[in-house]
């Protein structure tokens, strides 16, 4: 069951990529696109953790790791979505 849940969650998360890039290129803008994508990803992860009964570690080292990874992913995605915005002619 865990493999199926992980598979479905990953598909749902990656299926949001075209939607978020579209948001970056038109409409609300690239900040909305990247923040929306990060929010959708967070909801997917929290849903998966809740359904599987697992908990996130909350000790200092784990929280530092979560912050470092979030900043890196958000920063990388911000540049990609900004480029999509620029390439769309806005």
N, CA and C atoms as an extended XYZ file, in Angstrom:
270
Properties=species:S:1:pos:R:3:atomname:S:1:resname:S:1:resid:I:1 pbc="F F F"
N         0.818       -1.198        0.000 N   UNK     1
C         0.000        0.000        0.000 CA  UNK     1
C         0.862        1.261        0.000 C   UNK     1
N         1.970        1.242        0.757 N   UNK     2
C         2.830        2.419        0.819 CA  UNK     2
C         3.409        2.775       -0.546 C   UNK     2
N         3.782        1.779       -1.303 N   UNK     3
C         4.353        2.040       -2.634 CA  UNK     3
C         3.300        2.705       -3.515 C   UNK     3
N         2.073        2.211       -3.475 N   UNK     4
C         0.998        2.794       -4.285 CA  UNK     4
C         0.720        4.239       -3.871 C   UNK     4
N         0.699        4.489       -2.578 N   UNK     5
C         0.458        5.841       -2.072 CA  UNK     5
C         1.586        6.787       -2.491 C   UNK     5
N         2.813        6.318       -2.378 N   UNK     6
C         3.955        7.138       -2.798 CA  UNK     6
C         3.889        7.419       -4.294 C   UNK     6
N         3.559        6.414       -5.070 N   UNK     7
C         3.466        6.559       -6.529 CA  UNK     7
C         2.404        7.590       -6.907 C   UNK     7
N         1.227        7.481       -6.315 N   UNK     8
C         0.130        8.404       -6.618 CA  UNK     8
C         0.500        9.829       -6.195 C   UNK     8
N         1.133        9.964       -5.032 N   UNK     9
C         1.519       11.288       -4.550 CA  UNK     9
C         2.547       11.936       -5.471 C   UNK     9
N         3.527       11.171       -5.908 N   UNK    10
C         4.550       11.709       -6.815 CA  UNK    10
C         3.917       12.119       -8.144 C   UNK    10
N         3.002       11.322       -8.651 N   UNK    11
C         2.323       11.671       -9.914 CA  UNK    11
C         1.530       12.968       -9.750 C   UNK    11
N         0.801       13.086       -8.647 N   UNK    12
C         0.037       14.309       -8.400 CA  UNK    12
C         0.951       15.519       -8.280 C   UNK    12
N         2.055       15.348       -7.587 N   UNK    13
C         2.990       16.459       -7.417 CA  UNK    13
C         3.606       16.875       -8.747 C   UNK    13
N         4.100       15.931       -9.521 N   UNK    14
C         4.743       16.275      -10.794 CA  UNK    14
C         3.736       16.735      -11.841 C   UNK    14
N         2.494       16.347      -11.696 N   UNK    15
C         1.470       16.809      -12.639 CA  UNK    15
C         1.195       18.296      -12.481 C   UNK    15
N         1.604       18.862      -11.360 N   UNK    16
C         1.390       20.291      -11.156 CA  UNK    16
C         2.442       21.148      -11.865 C   UNK    16
N         3.508       20.546      -12.370 N   UNK    17
C         4.568       21.319      -13.021 CA  UNK    17
C         4.051       22.143      -14.194 C   UNK    17
N         3.358       21.551      -15.167 N   UNK    18
C         2.867       22.370      -16.276 CA  UNK    18
C         1.900       23.462      -15.827 C   UNK    18
N         1.084       23.154      -14.845 N   UNK    19
C         0.131       24.142      -14.335 CA  UNK    19
C         0.868       25.328      -13.716 C   UNK    19
N         1.857       25.058      -12.894 N   UNK    20
C         2.597       26.141      -12.245 CA  UNK    20
C         3.404       26.943      -13.255 C   UNK    20
N         3.963       26.291      -14.266 N   UNK    21
C         4.700       27.021      -15.296 CA  UNK    21
C         3.741       27.892      -16.104 C   UNK    21
N         2.543       27.397      -16.333 N   UNK    22
C         1.535       28.212      -17.025 CA  UNK    22
C         1.183       29.434      -16.173 C   UNK    22
N         1.030       29.237      -14.857 N   UNK    23
C         0.784       30.365      -13.968 CA  UNK    23
C         1.927       31.367      -14.044 C   UNK    23
N         3.156       30.866      -14.221 N   UNK    24
C         4.320       31.754      -14.288 CA  UNK    24
C         4.330       32.576      -15.558 C   UNK    24
N         3.873       31.979      -16.654 N   UNK    25
C         3.923       32.648      -17.939 CA  UNK    25
C         2.797       33.611      -18.194 C   UNK    25
N         1.679       33.390      -17.558 N   UNK    26
C         0.521       34.267      -17.762 CA  UNK    26
C        -0.270       34.350      -16.466 C   UNK    26
N        -1.052       35.341      -16.342 N   UNK    27
C        -1.879       35.473      -15.142 CA  UNK    27
C        -1.125       36.039      -13.966 C   UNK    27
N        -1.206       35.369      -12.830 N   UNK    28
C        -0.701       35.945      -11.586 CA  UNK    28
C         0.805       36.209      -11.547 C   UNK    28
N         1.594       35.485      -12.295 N   UNK    29
C         3.029       35.734      -12.313 CA  UNK    29
C         3.851       34.603      -11.735 C   UNK    29
N         5.170       34.751      -11.868 N   UNK    30
C         6.065       33.659      -11.506 CA  UNK    30
C         6.155       33.423       -9.999 C   UNK    30
N         6.026       34.452       -9.185 N   UNK    31
C         6.054       34.241       -7.732 CA  UNK    31
C         4.857       33.415       -7.273 C   UNK    31
N         3.716       33.688       -7.864 N   UNK    32
C         2.531       32.897       -7.543 CA  UNK    32
C         2.720       31.457       -8.010 C   UNK    32
N         3.291       31.291       -9.185 N   UNK    33
C         3.506       29.949       -9.730 CA  UNK    33
C         4.407       29.101       -8.848 C   UNK    33
N         5.544       29.655       -8.457 N   UNK    34
C         6.487       28.878       -7.649 CA  UNK    34
C         5.956       28.665       -6.235 C   UNK    34
N         5.327       29.675       -5.665 N   UNK    35
C         4.772       29.521       -4.319 CA  UNK    35
C         3.598       28.547       -4.327 C   UNK    35
N         2.779       28.610       -5.368 N   UNK    36
C         1.680       27.653       -5.504 CA  UNK    36
C         2.184       26.230       -5.614 C   UNK    36
N         3.233       26.041       -6.394 N   UNK    37
C         3.799       24.705       -6.568 CA  UNK    37
C         4.379       24.188       -5.264 C   UNK    37
N         5.075       25.046       -4.532 N   UNK    38
C         5.633       24.632       -3.242 CA  UNK    38
C         4.513       24.299       -2.247 C   UNK    38
N         3.441       25.064       -2.293 N   UNK    39
C         2.307       24.798       -1.408 CA  UNK    39
C         1.650       23.469       -1.749 C   UNK    39
N         1.450       23.225       -3.038 N   UNK    40
C         0.868       21.949       -3.466 CA  UNK    40
C         1.767       20.792       -3.037 C   UNK    40
N         3.073       20.953       -3.191 N   UNK    41
C         4.010       19.919       -2.766 CA  UNK    41
C         3.955       19.664       -1.273 C   UNK    41
N         3.856       20.730       -0.505 N   UNK    42
C         3.766       20.596        0.952 CA  UNK    42
C         2.494       19.864        1.351 C   UNK    42
N         1.386       20.212        0.719 N   UNK    43
C         0.120       19.546        1.018 CA  UNK    43
C         0.204       18.061        0.658 C   UNK    43
N         0.800       17.742       -0.488 N   UNK    44
C         0.954       16.328       -0.880 CA  UNK    44
C         1.777       15.556        0.141 C   UNK    44
N         2.882       16.141        0.585 N   UNK    45
C         3.744       15.462        1.555 CA  UNK    45
C         3.025       15.284        2.889 C   UNK    45
N         2.350       16.333        3.353 N   UNK    46
C         1.633       16.226        4.621 CA  UNK    46
C         0.497       15.208        4.531 C   UNK    46
N        -0.180       15.180        3.400 N   UNK    47
C        -1.242       14.187        3.195 CA  UNK    47
C        -0.670       12.772        3.212 C   UNK    47
N         0.442       12.587        2.530 N   UNK    48
C         1.070       11.270        2.490 CA  UNK    48
C         1.530       10.847        3.888 C   UNK    48
N         2.127       11.772        4.621 N   UNK    49
C         2.550       11.452        5.985 CA  UNK    49
C         1.349       11.110        6.866 C   UNK    49
N         0.285       11.878        6.726 N   UNK    50
C        -0.907       11.613        7.521 CA  UNK    50
C        -1.542       10.268        7.215 C   UNK    50
N        -1.621        9.936        5.934 N   UNK    51
C        -2.226        8.661        5.548 CA  UNK    51
C        -1.359        7.460        5.927 C   UNK    51
N        -0.061        7.661        5.943 N   UNK    52
C         0.829        6.551        6.281 CA  UNK    52
C         1.092        6.451        7.780 C   UNK    52
N         0.665        7.449        8.549 N   UNK    53
C         0.852        7.414        9.988 CA  UNK    53
C         2.261        7.788       10.434 C   UNK    53
N         3.064        8.320        9.541 N   UNK    54
C         4.431        8.712        9.893 CA  UNK    54
C         4.447       10.157       10.374 C   UNK    54
N         5.503       10.493       11.093 N   UNK    55
C         5.678       11.859       11.582 CA  UNK    55
C         7.039       12.375       11.133 C   UNK    55
N         7.103       13.681       10.945 N   UNK    56
C         8.384       14.309       10.649 CA  UNK    56
C         9.189       14.455       11.927 C   UNK    56
N        10.482       14.254       11.818 N   UNK    57
C        11.364       14.516       12.964 CA  UNK    57
C        11.381       16.024       13.192 C   UNK    57
N        11.387       16.437       14.434 N   UNK    58
C        11.331       17.870       14.737 CA  UNK    58
C        12.500       18.333       15.595 C   UNK    58
N        13.560       17.555       15.631 N   UNK    59
C        14.718       18.006       16.398 CA  UNK    59
C        15.478       19.064       15.600 C   UNK    59
N        16.394       19.745       16.260 N   UNK    60
C        17.080       20.904       15.684 CA  UNK    60
C        17.751       20.591       14.346 C   UNK    60
N        18.477       19.503       14.261 N   UNK    61
C        19.197       19.147       13.034 CA  UNK    61
C        18.210       18.883       11.888 C   UNK    61
N        17.104       18.221       12.181 N   UNK    62
C        16.095       17.954       11.150 CA  UNK    62
C        15.483       19.249       10.644 C   UNK    62
N        15.150       20.164       11.551 N   UNK    63
C        14.560       21.447       11.147 CA  UNK    63
C        15.535       22.266       10.309 C   UNK    63
N        16.811       22.219       10.648 N   UNK    64
C        17.826       22.909        9.848 CA  UNK    64
C        17.906       22.301        8.451 C   UNK    64
N        17.817       20.991        8.383 N   UNK    65
C        17.847       20.315        7.083 CA  UNK    65
C        16.633       20.690        6.248 C   UNK    65
N        15.454       20.683        6.847 N   UNK    66
C        14.240       21.065        6.122 CA  UNK    66
C        14.359       22.486        5.577 C   UNK    66
N        14.871       23.403        6.391 N   UNK    67
C        15.023       24.791        5.967 CA  UNK    67
C        16.017       24.902        4.811 C   UNK    67
N        17.147       24.233        4.932 N   UNK    68
C        18.167       24.292        3.878 CA  UNK    68
C        17.637       23.744        2.563 C   UNK    68
N        16.941       22.645        2.617 N   UNK    69
C        16.396       22.036        1.406 CA  UNK    69
C        15.288       22.906        0.813 C   UNK    69
N        14.426       23.456        1.664 N   UNK    70
C        13.335       24.308        1.173 CA  UNK    70
C        13.875       25.551        0.482 C   UNK    70
N        14.897       26.172        1.065 N   UNK    71
C        15.483       27.366        0.456 CA  UNK    71
C        16.109       27.016       -0.894 C   UNK    71
N        16.816       25.901       -0.957 N   UNK    72
C        17.461       25.479       -2.203 CA  UNK    72
C        16.433       25.169       -3.287 C   UNK    72
N        15.407       24.417       -2.951 N   UNK    73
C        14.392       24.057       -3.945 CA  UNK    73
C        13.609       25.291       -4.382 C   UNK    73
N        13.199       26.118       -3.420 N   UNK    74
C        12.444       27.323       -3.760 CA  UNK    74
C        13.284       28.245       -4.652 C   UNK    74
N        14.562       28.417       -4.296 N   UNK    75
C        15.441       29.268       -5.099 CA  UNK    75
C        15.615       28.754       -6.516 C   UNK    75
N        15.817       27.463       -6.657 N   UNK    76
C        15.974       26.864       -7.988 CA  UNK    76
C        14.700       27.007       -8.810 C   UNK    76
N        13.575       26.712       -8.191 N   UNK    77
C        12.308       26.795       -8.907 CA  UNK    77
C        11.969       28.245       -9.252 C   UNK    77
N        12.338       29.167       -8.383 N   UNK    78
C        12.075       30.579       -8.634 CA  UNK    78
C        12.750       31.034       -9.923 C   UNK    78
N        13.991       30.619      -10.125 N   UNK    79
C        14.717       30.994      -11.341 CA  UNK    79
C        14.074       30.366      -12.582 C   UNK    79
N        13.678       29.111      -12.492 N   UNK    80
C        13.043       28.430      -13.630 CA  UNK    80
C        11.710       29.086      -13.974 C   UNK    80
N        10.913       29.398      -12.983 N   UNK    81
C         9.605       29.988      -13.235 CA  UNK    81
C         9.732       31.435      -13.708 C   UNK    81
N        10.749       32.130      -13.233 N   UNK    82
C        11.031       33.481      -13.711 CA  UNK    82
C        11.415       33.430      -15.189 C   UNK    82
N        12.239       32.452      -15.562 N   UNK    83
C        12.625       32.300      -16.971 CA  UNK    83
C        11.405       31.973      -17.832 C   UNK    83
N        10.512       31.135      -17.325 N   UNK    84
C         9.286       30.836      -18.074 CA  UNK    84
C         8.456       32.087      -18.259 C   UNK    84
N         8.427       32.929      -17.244 N   UNK    85
C         7.707       34.195      -17.319 CA  UNK    85
C         8.326       35.105      -18.386 C   UNK    85
N         9.657       35.196      -18.394 N   UNK    86
C        10.340       36.039      -19.371 CA  UNK    86
C        10.157       35.502      -20.792 C   UNK    86
N        10.209       34.200      -20.962 N   UNK    87
C        10.077       33.589      -22.302 CA  UNK    87
C         8.660       33.720      -22.845 C   UNK    87
N         7.697       33.932      -21.953 N   UNK    88
C         6.325       34.060      -22.419 CA  UNK    88
C         6.042       35.473      -22.949 C   UNK    88
N         7.013       36.368      -22.807 N   UNK    89
C         6.863       37.711      -23.364 CA  UNK    89
C         6.336       38.754      -22.407 C   UNK    89
N         6.312       38.456      -21.112 N   UNK    90
C         5.812       39.434      -20.126 CA  UNK    90
C         6.940       40.227      -19.554 C   UNK    90
